[in-house]
Amino acid sequence: MINGVIVDLITPTQSSGAPDYETVEVLVDWHVDNGSSALLIGSSTGQSSTMNIDERTELLRRALWQADGRIPIIADLGGDNTEHAVELASIANEYGASAVLISAPTKEEAMSKNALLKHFASLAEAAQLPTLARAERNHANILSPIGIAELALISGIEGFVDGSTKATSAQELLKLKLPKGFTLYAGHDTSAYRQMLAGYQGCISVSANVNPSLLLKLYALAKAGNSVDAEALDTHLQALHLALLEDPNSIPVKWALVEMGCIPEGEHPPTLPQASDYSNLRRALRAAEIPV
């Protein structure tokens, strides 16, 4: 499986609200140039819930075409519509994605553990690609160590994305007797360094949309066991993590990329909710030594 910093890529949009595929291609090139480990395409960070299935498949195709084997692409299959997930899995397979990510359905909070495991198993079988699994916090039964140990036994599932920010989460999961090669990833920027330091093989990062080189440095320090320098760099980045994660629609990330000159402003530039947010985010970017 892929190790390192997987960028949970945002999806720039046109004034109509449709995905701006050309700018996505620009971002793919930018991450290739900056050495990002892989790109996750079509996640909630990329506002997949606002797209129809045709837009989601075109987004995935364009990202794969532009990557052209230069950077691994992971296709996020979504969680609620199994038919759409299977269709996206077919596109991912046809156009050369490296892996897929499947999530627990967000609308079925009362699903039993067995039902969730069956859901993961059916999508992993349909994908026919190395599969990462991710469950939200409302699925405590599958997020428990016992549930993850059972998840790891499902054919095709080769990794789990841990979105927990609990300090004890990594220790609990790393104690499990997981199959050889099963990979654990940090799923939240604010706790990623601790989990990678404990032994996770990488992270899926929203913050890496704007600071891939710093996140890669943090990953290298953590994998080398350099806790002192890793903690110092993580402390340096915390304000930026929080500023970028403040809005669920990725507006701070898009605004930062416009300010950095990475994507065009367009006819309707991203607008932060309050004037103070501009100052906070700009200070966080400069504190992380990102020129704006």
N, C-alpha and C positions, 0 to 999 in steps of 0.2 A: 504494500500500500504506500501511498504518498506520505512522506515525512516533511515537516517544516511548516511554513506559514501559508495557509490556504485563504485566499482573499474572498470574502463574501461580497461579491461584486454588486455594486449598485447598478440600476438601469436608468440612464439619462432619458428624459422624455421630450417630445416635441410640444409645441404650444397646444396642440390638440389633445395631449395626454398620451398619445401613442408612443411606443418605445422608439428612441432615436438610435437606430441600429448602426448608423455610421459612427456616432460618438462611442458606442460600445466597442466598435472595432479599434478606435483610437485608444481606448483604455486597455484593450487587450495588448496592443503593441507597447503601451507605456509599462505595463506590468512585466512583459517580456524583457524590456530594457532594464527594469529595476530588479530583476532576479527573483520575482515572487515565485513561490514553490508550485502553486496551482491556483485555479480560479473556480469558484463555485458560482454557477449560473442559474438564475431563475428562482432564487430563494425569496423569503418574505422581505429580506433587506432589499432585494431587487424589485420589490413591489409586485410580485407575481400574482397576488390576489386581485390586482386591478386589470390584469390581462386576460384575454380569451385564449383558448387553446391554440389558435392560429398564431397569435402574437408570441406565445411562449415557445412554440416550436420554431418559429422564424428566429427568435432571439438566440435559441440554442444553436441552430444551424449557422448563423452568422458568427457567433463566438468561435465555433469549431473551425469554420472555414478560415477565419482570421488567425487563429492560433496556429493552424497548419502544422501541428506536432511540435511547436516550439515551447509550449507550456501545457501541462496537463489540464484538462477541463473536466470538472465534475458537474453533472447535471442534477439539479434538485428536482425531484419528481413531485414535490408537494405532498399533502397528507390526506385530503378529504375525498377527492374524486379519483377513484381507482382506475376508471376508464381512461381519463386524461393522463394519469401517471404511467399507464402501460403504453400509451401512444408516445409520450415523451421518452420512455425507455427505449422504444424502437428507434426513434430518431437518434438518441445518444449512441446506440449500438451501431447504426448504419453509418454515422458520420465520424465515428472514432473517438468518442469520449473515453476518458480513462477510468471513470467510475461514476456511480450515481449515489445520490443521498435520498433516503426515504425517511419520512417523519411520521410520528403517530398522528392520527386524525385529531384536529383541534376541536371539532364539534362533538366528539364522542367521549366526554369526560368520564362517563360511567362504564366504559368498556372494561371487561375483565382482563386479567393478565393473559389468559389463553386466547382471547379474541385479538388482543394486540399482537401477540406473537404470531398468530395466524395471518394477520394483516401484513406484518413485516415479511413473513415467509412467502406469501403469494407475490408480493412486489419484487422481492429478491429473485424469485424464480423467473418472473417475467422479464426482468432487466437483463439477465445473462451477462452482467458485468460485475466487477468487484463493487460491493455495496456497503455504504456507511449508513448507520441507523442513528436517528436522533429522536428523542422523546421530550415533550415539554414537561414543565414542572407539575402540571395538573395530573400527569400520569405517574403518580408516586409508586404504583405497584410495579411498573416496568422500570422505573428509575432505581428501584432498590437493587442492591448488589445481587440478590438471588435472581431477580428478573433479568438483569444484564448477563449473568452467567448462562441463563437459558437462551437468551437472545444470541449469544456468541456461538451456540451450537447449531444455529440454523444455517443450512447450506447457502453459500453465496454472500452472507453477511460477514464482512471482514474487518469491521471497525465500528466504534461507537463514539458519538460526539457528546461530551459531558457538558451540559449547559449550566451545571450547578456552580455557585460561587462559594459553597461551603469549603472551609479550610480542610475538613476531614474527607471530602469526597474522593480525592485522588488516592489517599491511603487505603480507603475502603475498597476501591475498585482494583487497585494494584495487588491487593492481597488475594484476589480471586484466582483460581486455577483456570485461566482463560486459555483457549486453544493457541498453539504456537502460531505467530503471525497476526493474531487478532490485535488491532491497533486502537489505542485510546487517544482521543483528541480533546483538547480544551475547547469549549464553545462560547466562552465569554471573555472579552478582553480584560476586564478588571481582575480576573483571577487566573489568567492563562499562564503567567510566569511561574506561579507556585505549582500548578499542575504539571507543567513541562519540567520544572526542576525535580518534581517527585518521580517523573518517569514517563509522562505522556510523550507520544512521538510527534506532536505538533499541535497546531491550533487552527480553528476557523475564526477569522478575524474580520470585523467590520472596520476597525481602525486602520487596518492595512490598506484600505482603499486610498489613504492619503500618506501613510508612512511605512511602506513595505520594507525599506532598508533598515529602519530602526527595529521593526518587529523581527526581521531576520537576524539582526544582531542579538536581540533578546533571546531568540530561540537558540542561537549558537552558544551563548553564555550559559543558558539553562542546561543544554545537552552536555556541556563541558563540566557541569557541576560547579560553576563559578557563581555561588549564591550571593556573594557580596556585590559584584558588579551587576548581576542580573537584577537584584533588588533595587540598586541605585538607579538603573535605567528604567525599571518599571515605575518607580516613584516619579521619575522625570516625565513619564508618559500618562500617568493616571488622570491628570486634568484634561488631557486631550481625549482619552477614552470616554470620560464622562460627558464631555461636551458633544462629541460625535454621536453618542448613544441617546442623547436627550430626547430626540424626536423619532418616533417609530417609523416615519415615512422617509427616513434617510436624507431629509432636507439639509441638516448640518454638513453631511458628507458632500452632497452635491455643491453646496455653497462654498465649502473649502476647496473643492476641485476647481471651481470657477475662479476663485481668488488665486489659486496656484497656477492658473493658466493651463490646466490639463484638459479642461473641456470648455466649449464655447458657452458664453452667457445665454445666448438665444434671445428670442423675443420676450420670453417670460422667465427671467432668472429666478432661481430658488429664493424664497423669502422666509426668513426666520420669524417666529411669532412675535418677538419683542426686540426693540432696539438694543437692549442690554445684551441680548444673546450674541449680537455681532461682535461686541467688544470682548465678551467672554471667550468666544471661539477663536477670535483673532489672537488674543493673549495666549490661549492654549497652544495654538499652532506655532507661535513664535517661541514659546517656552520649550517646545519640542524641536526647535531649530529648523522649522519648515518655513521657507520664505513665502510671504504673502504680500 
